[in-house]
Amino acid sequence: MDNKKIPRFLLGRSGQSTVEYIMLLVVIMSLGLLVFKSAAFKNVLGPNSSMFAAMAKKMEFSYRYGHNGTDDTFRDSGNDYKTPEHDAYRNKDDGRSRFFAPTSKYE
């Protein structure tokens, strides 16, 4: 049991592990800030990134018009969403809409 005694110069140093953990936390936070504040990270995942701009444009269009696409692809297909008929909602050729409803009343 003599070889497991704590050396005298280490006695009374109870806060050393706390200080080491605080320093480790500071190093990890510094590395995180270095990565998240970099220009390359902001170009890919920042608030004005091209990836999120394209996703937002597609989601906004899909939510408003009820089908996948973007404003550009919709215009290229011959539809015009600014007409009173609202081509995205109602098909003029067969007189049907893109939405569904029950065939009989609920009881």
trRosetta pair geometry for C-beta under 8 A, 3 or more apart (Angstrom, degrees):
i j d omega theta_ij theta_ji phi_ij phi_ji
1 4 5.7 -60 -163 35 55 110
1 5 7.8 80 144 -47 71 82
2 5 6.1 -24 -167 -15 46 114
6 10 5.5 -112 175 78 99 117
6 11 6.2 116 117 -70 121 82
7 10 5.1 82 68 8 86 104
7 11 7.8 -138 100 -22 48 83
8 11 5.8 -42 -158 8 41 116
10 13 5.7 -83 -167 30 55 123
13 16 4.8 27 153 -29 105 120
15 18 4.9 -55 -162 41 69 118
15 19 5.9 70 141 -24 87 101
16 19 5.8 -57 -151 37 32 110
16 20 6.4 33 152 -20 66 106
17 20 5.5 -52 -147 36 35 114
17 21 6.4 35 155 -18 66 103
18 21 5.9 -55 -150 36 31 108
18 22 6.4 31 152 -18 64 106
19 22 5.7 -53 -147 36 33 112
19 23 6.3 32 154 -18 65 106
20 23 5.7 -55 -147 38 31 110
20 24 6.3 33 153 -20 65 106
21 24 5.5 -51 -144 36 33 114
21 25 6.3 38 153 -21 64 104
22 25 5.6 -52 -150 35 31 114
22 26 6.5 34 151 -20 63 104
23 26 5.6 -51 -149 34 34 114
23 27 6.5 35 153 -19 65 103
24 27 5.8 -52 -149 35 33 111
24 28 6.4 30 154 -16 65 106
25 28 5.8 -56 -146 39 31 109
25 29 6.2 28 156 -17 66 108
26 29 5.8 -56 -144 40 29 109
26 30 6.3 32 155 -22 64 106
27 30 5.7 -54 -148 34 29 113
27 31 6.6 27 155 -16 63 105
28 31 5.9 -55 -150 37 32 109
28 32 6.3 33 152 -20 64 107
29 32 5.5 -54 -147 37 33 115
29 33 6.3 32 156 -17 66 105
30 33 5.9 -54 -147 38 30 108
30 34 6.3 36 152 -24 63 106
31 34 5.5 -51 -148 32 32 117
31 35 6.6 27 156 -14 65 104
32 35 6.0 -60 -152 38 31 105
32 36 6.0 11 161 -5 69 115
33 36 6.0 -61 -130 48 29 100
33 37 5.5 13 174 -6 68 119
34 37 6.7 -61 -130 44 15 98
34 38 6.7 34 158 -49 54 103
35 38 6.0 -48 -159 1 28 118
35 41 6.0 101 161 -59 65 150
36 41 5.9 -123 -132 120 29 159
37 41 7.5 58 49 56 14 130
37 42 7.8 4 -169 -43 29 113
38 41 4.7 90 65 7 90 103
38 42 7.0 -162 94 -5 48 88
39 42 5.6 -58 -146 41 34 111
39 43 6.3 39 154 -26 67 103
40 43 5.8 -51 -150 30 31 113
40 44 6.8 17 156 -8 62 107
41 44 6.1 -66 -153 42 32 102
41 45 6.1 -38 175 43 70 100
41 46 7.1 105 118 -52 64 90
42 45 7.2 -83 -121 66 22 60
42 46 3.3 42 -165 -62 67 135
42 47 8.0 -24 -157 18 89 65
42 49 7.1 -163 159 -72 49 99
43 46 6.4 26 -40 10 17 118
43 49 6.0 107 168 -121 29 93
43 50 7.6 3 179 7 74 94
44 49 5.9 9 136 -141 12 142
44 51 6.5 26 -168 2 53 136
45 49 5.9 -16 -85 -32 5 161
45 51 7.3 -28 -87 57 48 133
45 52 7.5 86 -146 -35 43 118
46 49 4.7 131 52 -48 70 97
46 52 8.0 -131 80 17 44 133
47 52 7.4 -84 -162 75 26 154
48 52 7.8 -140 -154 66 8 115
48 53 7.1 28 -170 -57 51 114
49 52 4.9 80 65 16 94 99
49 53 6.7 -156 93 -10 46 89
50 53 5.5 -54 -143 36 33 116
50 54 6.4 33 159 -18 66 104
51 54 6.2 -59 -154 35 26 106
51 55 6.5 21 152 -14 63 110
52 55 5.4 -53 -142 41 37 112
52 56 5.9 40 157 -23 69 106
53 56 5.8 -53 -144 36 27 111
53 57 6.4 30 155 -21 62 106
54 57 5.8 -52 -147 33 31 112
54 58 6.5 26 157 -14 64 107
55 58 6.0 -60 -150 39 30 107
55 59 6.1 24 157 -15 67 111
56 59 5.9 -57 -141 41 29 108
56 60 6.1 30 160 -20 66 108
57 60 6.1 -55 -145 36 25 110
57 61 6.4 22 157 -16 61 110
57 70 5.5 25 136 -131 109 110
57 71 7.3 -85 -178 2 104 96
58 61 5.9 -58 -149 38 29 110
58 62 6.2 27 156 -18 66 110
58 68 7.2 6 -172 -159 103 75
58 69 7.3 -169 -138 103 81 16
58 70 5.6 -60 -92 -77 68 87
59 62 5.7 -55 -142 39 31 110
59 63 6.1 31 158 -20 65 107
60 63 5.9 -56 -147 36 27 110
60 64 6.3 17 159 -13 63 112
61 64 6.1 -64 -146 41 27 104
61 65 5.9 -21 174 21 67 114
61 69 5.9 -100 130 88 137 67
61 70 5.3 175 -8 -127 164 37
61 71 5.9 -142 -99 -47 127 65
61 74 7.0 -158 -166 -27 128 133
62 65 7.0 -74 -126 55 19 80
62 66 7.4 80 -175 -97 53 3
62 67 6.7 -109 -130 97 70 19
62 68 5.5 3 -100 -102 113 46
62 69 7.2 138 -75 36 76 55
65 69 7.6 -48 77 58 135 107
65 74 6.8 7 122 -108 176 149
65 81 6.3 -75 -101 -110 124 138
65 88 4.1 -74 -160 -176 100 160
66 88 6.2 142 42 154 100 107
66 89 7.2 91 22 -94 143 65
66 98 5.7 134 121 102 141 141
66 99 7.4 -80 -145 -66 156 91
67 88 6.9 -150 20 -159 108 101
67 98 7.2 -91 -47 -165 112 157
69 73 4.2 -129 -161 81 105 124
69 74 5.2 122 123 -56 138 84
69 77 7.9 -54 -137 -11 158 135
70 73 5.1 90 47 12 73 98
70 74 7.0 -136 92 -7 36 92
71 74 5.8 -59 -149 35 29 114
71 75 6.5 25 158 -16 64 107
72 75 6.2 -59 -151 36 28 106
72 76 6.4 25 154 -18 64 111
73 76 5.6 -56 -145 39 33 113
73 77 6.5 35 156 -25 65 105
74 77 6.0 -57 -154 29 30 110
74 79 5.5 -66 176 70 81 115
74 81 6.5 11 144 -29 139 117
74 88 7.3 -17 -150 -82 129 115
75 79 7.2 -104 -99 70 28 68
75 80 7.2 51 -121 -98 72 61
79 87 4.3 -173 -152 110 95 139
79 88 6.3 89 171 -65 145 72
80 83 5.1 78 98 -20 106 106
80 87 6.0 91 52 4 52 138
81 86 6.8 25 -152 -140 63 60
81 87 6.4 -106 -86 45 48 93
81 88 5.5 11 -106 -15 99 118
83 86 6.9 -149 80 -48 75 30
83 87 6.3 61 46 -26 120 96
85 90 6.2 -109 170 67 83 116
85 92 6.4 3 177 -71 147 113
86 89 4.3 14 123 24 115 115
86 90 6.2 78 81 16 86 93
87 90 7.2 -85 -125 62 25 63
87 92 7.5 -44 -117 -18 79 103
88 98 7.3 -46 155 -1 58 146
89 97 5.7 -20 161 -145 74 100
89 98 6.2 -119 -150 21 37 103
89 99 7.4 -15 -156 -9 82 106
90 95 7.8 -13 -177 -154 101 34
90 96 7.5 179 -151 99 66 27
90 97 5.0 -43 -99 -98 68 78
90 98 7.7 -120 -75 -8 29 79
91 94 5.4 9 109 44 121 84
91 95 7.2 -50 86 5 78 13
91 96 5.4 1 47 62 110 71
91 97 7.2 -179 10 -98 77 24
91 98 7.4 109 -29 -55 96 76
92 95 7.4 19 -163 -74 28 50
102 105 7.3 118 102 -99 129 18
102 106 6.7 87 57 -51 174 82
